[in-house]
Amino acid sequence: DQQVKQNSPSLSVQEGRISILNCDYTNSMFDYFLWYKKYPAEGPTFLISISSIKDKNEDGRFTVFLNKSAKHLSLHIVPSQPGDSAVYFCAASDGGYQKVTFGTGTKLQVIP
Amino acid sequence: DSGVTQTPKHLITATGQRVTLRCSPRSGDLSVYWYQQSLDQGLQFLIQYYNGEERAKGNILERFSAQQFPDLHSELNLSSLELGDSALYFCASSGQGGGNTDTQYFGPGTRLTVL
């Protein structure tokens, strides 16, 4: 049972445009959401997070939006850069001791 | 460089065998997590240790076990290996080990191939 779903395995975007990565979840107990970025041959790197008490969190070019009623979150990257090309994992936690559930990832390719 | 180290980088072994994966957390981090990433799968949480004690358990098979030592490094033991155990195994660490808002820092992973 995949509680965190990233339905788009891949996404291609032109450099300078907006990249929008989507994530859906099914567990209403999730109260903290994260995005990780992963380059080949490296471990995932934390990118940005959002608590369920917020609906938006921004960090430079990266913004995460949370729609609790739809159980949906998205990551916006503006403007997209070639160095953003990586696999992006959405993750969610239901509190307590950081048992984090990850999605299957979306491979973003930013075309120069 | 996240500061989390994992050894070995690659491991090739046969079915039925037993292997040990090792993880050294970032300096000062008390929590260690283990994840499995199979082909086309997300990262599956296996287990978390905090300061030597098991804190949370995920989808960890009975053939797998882990421990965290007094120096805070951790080992993941995989036994009676099956072809389906072939995967990337990641270790992560975080500082507090309490609430769910601490950033986890991931190591580069160990790629296990079972033939």
Interface residues (C-beta under 8 A of the other chain):
Chain A: Q2 V4 Q6 D31 Y32 Y36 A41 E42 G43 P44 T45 F46 S49 S51 F89 A91 S93 D94 G95 G96 Y97 Q98 K99 V100 T101 F102 G103 T104 G105
Chain B: S2 V4 S31 Y33 Y35 D40 Q41 G42 L43 Q44 F45 Q48 Y50 R55 A56 G58 F90 A92 S94 G97 G98 G99 N100 T101 D102 T103 Q104 Y105 F106 G107 P108 G109
